[in-house]
């Protein structure tokens, strides 16, 4: 079974705009947050496949 390898930045930016988030700040931190989220999902998937 596959796993996520990226987040949909466009959707996240739209959600941020709808919630009143600072777009420049969101765009700056999103790549870092994406890596952390995707890596954690991979770790959880690997733990569950034991």
N, C-alpha and C positions, 0 to 999 in steps of 0.2 A: 504494500500500500504506500502511496506517495505521502509526502508531507509538505507543508508550506515552505517556500524558499524566499518569499518576499511579501511585503505588504503593499496594498494599493494606495500609493501616496496621494493620488488625486482624490480618492474617497476620503482619506484621512484629513486632507486639507479642507475639503468641503465640510466635513463634520466639525473641524476646528472653527471654521468661519461661522457656521451656524451656532456654535457655542460661544462665540466672541473671543476666541483665542487669538493671541498675537501670531499672525501668519509668519513673520520673519523668524521668530523664535521657534515656532513649530517646525518650519523648514530646516532650521539649523540642527535641532535635536532629533528629528525623525530618523535619519540614517543610523544614529547611535542606538536609539530605542528599537528600531527594526532589528538590528543585529542581536540585541539582547532577547527580544521576544522570540525571534525565529530559532535562535540557539536553544532557548529553554524548551520550546515545543519539541525540538529534535531530541533533547535529553529525556523528556518525559516519554516520548514515543519509544526510545531505546529501552528505557526502564520497563515499559509495559510489554516489550517483546521478549522478555526473559522467560 
